[in-house]
Amino acid sequence: MNRKVARAPFAVGADGMIFVNLAHVRGDVAVVKLIREARRMDGVLFLGVSVSRPEKDVLLRALDSAGAEAVAKMVGLRLREQKQQGRRSSSRESR
């Protein structure tokens, strides 16, 4: 089992949730003790592991593709709405 603990003071989830690193506050404490302490606290518990450089590259490419797709859908919806609003304005003007 990997016993290395990240020293970063916090992490931000993709959903915007912020997680504090208890190891940063508590110091060099066994992982099992950190988990036990975290379970007693209020809030959502996040456990994770870092990814390798190749895994990170794959993940970032996938996120980039997903982001580009989401932006394209949003822009398409906005253009469609603007076009519909333009049609409504011209039909009112012709009356």
Rosetta blueprint (number, residue, H / E / L):
1 M L
2 N L
3 R L
4 K L
5 V L
6 A L
7 R L
8 A L
9 P L
10 F E
11 A E
12 V E
13 G L
14 A L
15 D L
16 G L
17 M L
18 I E
19 F E
20 V E
21 N L
22 L H
23 A H
24 H H
25 V H
26 R H
27 G L
28 D L
29 V L
30 A L
31 V H
32 V H
33 K H
34 L H
35 I H
36 R H
37 E H
38 A H
39 R H
40 R H
41 M L
42 D L
43 G L
44 V L
45 L L
46 F L
47 L L
48 G L
49 V L
50 S L
51 V L
52 S L
53 R H
54 P H
55 E H
56 K H
57 D H
58 V H
59 L H
60 L H
61 R H
62 A H
63 L H
64 D H
65 S H
66 A H
67 G H
68 A H
69 E H
70 A H
71 V H
72 A H
73 K H
74 M H
75 V H
76 G H
77 L H
78 R H
79 L H
80 R H
81 E H
82 Q H
83 K H
84 Q H
85 Q H
86 G H
87 R H
88 R H
89 S H
90 S H
91 S H
92 R H
93 E H
94 S L
95 R L
